Amino acid sequence: MCFGRIGLITPFLNQALQRGSEVVLLTEHGILGSRPTRRTGSDPAVRRAQDRVADDSAQARMFASAFVGGRIDNVRVL
């Protein structure tokens, strides 16, 4: 657990995550800032579904609109 404004170099983070160590970055007030995680294997079926959506303009617009709307909502909350 790291509190406040600290600096971690990429090789340290890579080693920690490869060894299964959890790294948690907190603000100086103890609020969760981020929690880097190891990359897990990806599911080919999920990638194919994402490609199909990307090829369908209507579905791609629907998802893009939902992502932008979610981002706007999150900014309002902050």
N, C-alpha and C positions, 0 to 999 in steps of 0.2 A: 504494500500500500504506500503510495507516494502522496504526500500532502503539499499543497501550495505550488509555487512556481519552481519546478525542477526541470532539469534537462536529462534526457536519456538518449544515448546514441543507438542507432539502428542495430549494430551488431549485438549490443546487450539485449535489446528487445527480442531479436531473432533467437538468440541462445535461450533466453528465459522461456519463450513460447515453445521452442523445440523440446525443451526438457520438461514441459508440462507445468511450469510455474505460472501462476496467474499474476498478471500485472494490473493493478487498479490505480487510476489517477484521480485524485480528489482535489477539489479547490481548497484554498486555505481555510474555508469554513466547513470542510468535510462533505461537500456536495459532490456526487459522482460527476466527474468530467468525462472520462472515457475508460474503456476496458478492452484493450487489444486482445484478439483471440487468434488462435492458429487457424489457418485455412483448412477447411475440411474438404473431402472429395466432393465433386459436383455430380449431380445426377443427369445423365444424358437425356432422359425423358423431359426433365425440366428445361434444359437448354433447347430441345426441339420445340416445346410448347412456347417458349419465349420467342423463338424464331418465327413460328407461325403467327403469333400476335404481331410481331414487328412487320410481317409481310401484309397484314390486314390493316389498311389505313384507318378504318372506322374504329377497330379495337385499339390500335396504337393511340389514336386521339383520345379515346375514353380513358386509357391508363395514364396518358400524359396529363390530362385534365385532373384526374384524381390525385396524381403526385403533386402537381402545382397547388391544387386546393389544400392538400394536406400540409404542404410547406407554409402556405399562407396562414392556415389555422395555427400551426406551431409557432410562427412568428408572433401572432396575436397573443398567444398564451404567454410567451416570454415578455 
